[in-house]
Amino acid sequence: MPIGFVLNYIGNSYKLPAWVKLSNSKETVTLQLSKLKMANGMRLRATKLDLTNDALSFAVYLPQTK
């Protein structure tokens, strides 16, 4: 199946978080991690996204406690 068709289907069939953007015309999935809100204030930053080799790495930032 064409990637654009699959992304269009997913976008129309599933409720995705606001920080996940699909583009069937560009055939991309964008993760806007800066818009990901966690209840405990934790934040994520992607350090490596190599989907071909299944290598994903993230830096985790915890809020400072007073």
JONORSUL-V735676 format. One record per helix or strand of 2 or more residues. SS is the DSSP state (A for helix, B for strand). FROM is the first residue (numbers start at 1). LEN is the number of residues. Records with the same first field share a line. If there is no record, write none. Layout:
SS=FROM-LEN / FROM-LEN
//
This chain:
A=3-11 / 33-3
B=20-4 / 28-4 / 43-8 / 55-7
//
